[in-house]
Amino acid sequence: MAKCTIRYWASAKEAAGTAEDTVDADTLESALEAARRLHPDDRFLRVLDASSLLVDERPVGRRARDEVTVAKGTVIEVLPPFAGG
């Protein structure tokens, strides 16, 4: 397991009540599971499920989250859908 940082933006930050968390994980999925344990309320879970994810500035897209590995110092960014023009 490696220490990685999860950064929350916009409504994800509001729902988490923090801008970032540091978690121990070896895959993106295990990092997200740690985030779910830290912030178990329904609002956060809905925002997390609807969000796009970046791992070290690279979009995850449709890749399986349990196949995306993380290492010490990895930064995961949670980008909820944005509205505006």
C-alpha positions in Angstrom: 0.0 0.0 0.0 1.1 3.5 -0.8 0.2 6.9 0.6 -1.7 8.9 -2.1 -3.7 12.1 -2.0 -7.3 12.5 -3.1 -8.2 16.1 -4.1 -11.8 17.1 -4.2 -13.1 19.9 -6.4 -16.4 22.0 -6.3 -19.3 20.0 -5.0 -17.1 17.0 -4.2 -15.1 19.3 -1.9 -18.3 20.6 -0.3 -19.7 17.1 0.2 -16.4 15.8 1.7 -16.1 18.8 3.9 -12.4 19.0 3.0 -10.2 19.8 0.0 -8.2 16.6 0.2 -7.6 13.3 2.0 -4.4 11.2 2.3 -5.1 7.4 2.1 -3.2 4.2 1.8 -4.1 2.3 -1.4 -2.6 0.2 -4.2 -5.3 0.8 -6.8 -7.7 3.6 -7.7 -10.6 1.5 -6.4 -9.0 0.9 -3.0 -8.3 4.7 -2.7 -11.9 5.4 -3.5 -13.1 2.8 -1.0 -11.0 4.6 1.6 -12.7 7.9 0.7 -16.1 6.2 1.0 -15.2 5.0 4.5 -14.0 8.5 5.4 -17.1 10.2 4.0 -20.0 7.7 4.2 -22.9 10.1 3.7 -25.2 9.7 0.7 -24.4 13.1 -0.8 -20.7 12.4 -1.0 -21.3 9.0 -2.4 -23.5 10.3 -5.2 -21.1 13.1 -6.1 -18.2 10.6 -6.1 -20.1 8.2 -8.4 -20.9 11.0 -10.9 -17.4 12.5 -11.0 -14.6 12.2 -13.5 -11.3 11.1 -12.1 -7.7 12.1 -12.9 -4.7 10.0 -11.7 -1.5 12.1 -11.8 -3.2 14.5 -14.2 -4.3 11.7 -16.6 -8.0 11.0 -17.2 -9.1 7.6 -16.0 -12.0 7.5 -18.5 -13.6 4.0 -18.8 -10.6 2.1 -17.4 -11.5 -0.3 -14.6 -10.7 1.4 -11.4 -9.3 -1.8 -9.8 -6.8 -2.0 -12.7 -5.5 1.6 -12.3 -2.5 1.3 -9.9 -1.4 4.0 -7.5 2.1 4.6 -6.0 3.5 6.7 -3.2 2.8 10.3 -4.0 0.0 9.6 -6.6 -2.6 12.4 -6.8 -6.2 11.5 -7.6 -8.5 14.4 -8.5 -12.2 14.1 -8.2 -14.0 16.4 -10.7 -17.7 16.5 -10.3 -19.9 17.5 -13.3 -19.7 21.3 -13.7 -22.5 23.6 -14.8 -22.1 26.9 -16.5 -21.3 28.5 -19.7 
